[in-house]
Amino acid sequence: MKARVQYRSHIFDVTVDEQENVLLPDGRKVSGLDVVWLPPATGTLFALGLNYADHATELEFKPPEEPLVFIKAPNSFTGHRQVSVRPDNVEYMHYEAELVVVIGKTAHKVASTDAMNYVAGYTLCNDYAIRDYLENYYRPNLRVKSRDTLTPLGPWIVDKHEIADPHNLVLKTWVNGELRQQGSTADLIFDIPFLIAYLSDFMTLQPGDMIATGTPKGLSDVVPGDEVIVEIEGIGRLVNRIVSQQEYEESLS
């Protein structure tokens, strides 16, 4: 598993073992609790709206006939074991457990039959949304999806060869130890080869770009103090804590 961390003010590309121990480039092994986890990829993040039929139904929308794609701003990215800020005076903020596909080589007008050859590996994201500002089916606007700290990514990238079938993985979300969301990537409306072919037909995908493939049903509100863990079978667990805007701003001062 490959990750990016900050350790003693330096940023490193590292490998990680099953116990979350981090192997630094100089051969030292340190605990994952002693590093700052960073998003493991830094390219453009493409995200899918309503890419699970049960999620579309949950929101009382008709499943889309073609992908509803939007881009997540880099200011929203944060890492494993970091915090996400619930803005003041919002009514409903929810998590979204998502499988993220990491592109491994330049992709332009790729056929769906060849698309998996352009995948480097997989990671997770928790694509938080501020539901107050959801305007319509074709959205979401920036205030819904591009708030600071509201896209935890990571903890690492698992090589594609380690995942026998990315279209048959269980996704789960726990809030304070309670299972709130569970689904399977078998229920994706638009699968990974289709999405790579679709996007690369009109734009060039670069190594390190990411595609967040959507979330199944099972959303609920989260508030400051909540610990949210999203897990995908075979890939890992992404841990995150919700803080208030005041708490976050005080931590920066």
TORZA-180263 format. One line per field, with one value per residue (C-alpha): z, x, y. Coordinates in pm, whole numbers. Layout:
<recs>
c3 <- (Z / ...)
c1 <- (X / ...)
c2 <- (Y / ...)
</recs>
This chain:
<recs>
c3 <- (0 / -96 / 95 / 145 / 496 / 682 / 944 / 1143 / 899 / 591 / 332 / 214 / -28 / 179 / 196 / 473 / 627 / 750 / 1102 / 967 / 1029 / 787 / 615 / 545 / 241 / 464 / 600 / 936 / 1044 / 1243 / 1373 / 1168 / 1482 / 1465 / 1116 / 953 / 680 / 353 / 53 / -128 / -474 / -573 / -917 / -1019 / -834 / -1049 / -848 / -949 / -840 / -801 / -929 / -712 / -792 / -424 / -336 / -613 / -482 / -128 / -247 / -454 / -783 / -1096 / -1165 / -1430 / -1791 / -1824 / -1559 / -1342 / -1297 / -1103 / -984 / -620 / -537 / -379 / -78 / 26 / 45 / 376 / 501 / 722 / 1093 / 1017 / 1097 / 885 / 969 / 998 / 907 / 1148 / 1088 / 853 / 899 / 740 / 661 / 566 / 483 / 160 / 149 / -200 / -390 / -562 / -878 / -921 / -1279 / -1349 / -1697 / -1942 / -2082 / -2394 / -2584 / -2414 / -2510 / -2222 / -2312 / -2245 / -1961 / -1667 / -1806 / -1712 / -1345 / -1093 / -790 / -547 / -239 / -38 / 11 / 237 / 17 / 275 / 149 / 293 / 199 / 272 / -61 / -289 / -568 / -815 / -987 / -1208 / -938 / -687 / -643 / -469 / -130 / -125 / -219 / -205 / 152 / 321 / 475 / 355 / 132 / 339 / 109 / 180 / 381 / 97 / -257 / -299 / -623 / -872 / -885 / -516 / -588 / -781 / -864 / -784 / -886 / -597 / -283 / 32 / 149 / 508 / 717 / 1096 / 1307 / 1664 / 1622 / 1482 / 1132 / 932 / 567 / 377 / 8 / -270 / -574 / -763 / -768 / -954 / -1237 / -1441 / -1380 / -1381 / -1748 / -1861 / -1651 / -1775 / -2137 / -2083 / -1927 / -2151 / -2461 / -2408 / -2178 / -2102 / -1769 / -1608 / -1368 / -1017 / -1127 / -928 / -993 / -689 / -803 / -588 / -269 / -184 / 31 / 406 / 465 / 796 / 959 / 1143 / 1403 / 1585 / 1803 / 1574 / 1460 / 1109 / 961 / 602 / 499 / 171 / 164 / 73 / 64 / 416 / 670 / 651 / 993 / 1034 / 1312 / 1280 / 1450 / 1476 / 1280 / 1604 / 1718 / 1381 / 1365 / 1720 / 1623 / 1345 / 1562)
c1 <- (0 / 133 / 66 / 180 / 255 / 413 / 667 / 867 / 779 / 883 / 652 / 729 / 589 / 583 / 465 / 233 / 182 / -140 / -91 / -65 / 308 / 479 / 808 / 999 / 1229 / 1539 / 1421 / 1285 / 949 / 718 / 365 / 84 / -21 / 302 / 253 / 13 / -172 / -210 / -431 / -243 / -302 / -310 / -465 / -810 / -1091 / -1395 / -1702 / -2023 / -2367 / -2641 / -2431 / -2618 / -2986 / -3078 / -2915 / -3105 / -3428 / -3336 / -3316 / -3634 / -3449 / -3471 / -3142 / -2942 / -2925 / -2566 / -2305 / -2359 / -1997 / -1857 / -1509 / -1405 / -1184 / -842 / -920 / -1172 / -911 / -784 / -629 / -685 / -732 / -781 / -1084 / -1368 / -1552 / -1928 / -2007 / -2211 / -2585 / -2638 / -2922 / -2790 / -2438 / -2390 / -2109 / -2071 / -1848 / -1700 / -1457 / -1198 / -1019 / -668 / -548 / -201 / -117 / -233 / -573 / -723 / -1015 / -974 / -1207 / -1401 / -1254 / -905 / -988 / -874 / -519 / -516 / -595 / -310 / -511 / -787 / -841 / -1137 / -1304 / -1573 / -1749 / -1929 / -2217 / -2395 / -2749 / -2889 / -2760 / -2857 / -3043 / -3151 / -3082 / -2803 / -2593 / -2419 / -2298 / -1978 / -2140 / -2261 / -1941 / -1631 / -1611 / -1271 / -1178 / -1492 / -1327 / -1117 / -910 / -695 / -540 / -340 / -358 / -397 / -248 / -511 / -361 / -449 / -821 / -965 / -1294 / -1348 / -1712 / -1785 / -1669 / -1868 / -1876 / -1965 / -1989 / -1988 / -2072 / -1949 / -1929 / -2282 / -2316 / -2513 / -2444 / -2375 / -2372 / -2179 / -1992 / -2182 / -2468 / -2283 / -2496 / -2190 / -1892 / -1523 / -1444 / -1747 / -1646 / -1286 / -1403 / -1671 / -1436 / -1137 / -1351 / -1371 / -1075 / -735 / -695 / -353 / -166 / -286 / -632 / -911 / -1268 / -1495 / -1758 / -2056 / -2223 / -2505 / -2808 / -2789 / -2713 / -2759 / -2665 / -2333 / -2242 / -1930 / -1782 / -1883 / -1621 / -1696 / -1526 / -1575 / -1450 / -1421 / -1351 / -991 / -886 / -902 / -1068 / -1066 / -1110 / -1234 / -1372 / -1626 / -1545 / -1727 / -1618 / -1513 / -1302 / -1131 / -1054 / -916 / -683 / -539 / -470)
c2 <- (0 / 342 / 663 / 1022 / 1141 / 1427 / 1325 / 1578 / 1859 / 1660 / 1503 / 1151 / 895 / 577 / 220 / 102 / -242 / -403 / -259 / 99 / 111 / 348 / 261 / 582 / 611 / 582 / 247 / 364 / 222 / 449 / 409 / 551 / 736 / 940 / 1084 / 1327 / 1141 / 1332 / 1252 / 972 / 1125 / 1491 / 1506 / 1622 / 1446 / 1367 / 1271 / 1096 / 1198 / 936 / 648 / 394 / 345 / 297 / 630 / 808 / 658 / 760 / 1121 / 1086 / 1130 / 920 / 734 / 922 / 809 / 932 / 1010 / 1318 / 1425 / 1717 / 1819 / 1849 / 2147 / 2072 / 2294 / 2030 / 1749 / 1621 / 1297 / 994 / 1070 / 1440 / 1656 / 1788 / 2108 / 2124 / 2487 / 2693 / 2731 / 2438 / 2191 / 1873 / 1749 / 1385 / 1143 / 945 / 636 / 603 / 385 / 603 / 490 / 633 / 679 / 539 / 669 / 933 / 838 / 997 / 848 / 513 / 229 / 75 / -264 / -126 / 111 / -103 / -91 / 278 / 217 / 238 / 138 / 227 / 439 / 571 / 902 / 1036 / 1287 / 1503 / 1714 / 2018 / 1928 / 2275 / 2407 / 2120 / 2295 / 2029 / 1700 / 1840 / 2002 / 2000 / 2353 / 2458 / 2517 / 2156 / 1978 / 2197 / 2322 / 2324 / 1983 / 1804 / 1544 / 1305 / 1081 / 778 / 638 / 481 / 348 / -26 / -156 / -268 / -617 / -663 / -622 / -916 / -746 / -376 / -421 / -658 / -476 / -400 / -36 / 55 / 370 / 383 / 688 / 660 / 284 / 247 / 103 / 359 / 273 / -47 / -124 / -293 / -168 / -440 / -187 / 89 / 226 / 329 / 101 / 189 / 106 / 305 / 608 / 610 / 582 / 848 / 1103 / 1037 / 1082 / 1458 / 1531 / 1382 / 1205 / 1230 / 1001 / 1079 / 1188 / 1023 / 915 / 889 / 645 / 744 / 627 / 384 / 464 / 506 / 875 / 1054 / 1382 / 1418 / 1678 / 1803 / 1533 / 1247 / 997 / 877 / 570 / 460 / 118 / -65 / -435 / -512 / -146 / -8 / 219 / 598 / 760 / 1115 / 1337 / 1618 / 1949 / 2279 / 2581 / 2751 / 2456 / 2437 / 2809 / 2801 / 2515 / 2731 / 3034)
</recs>
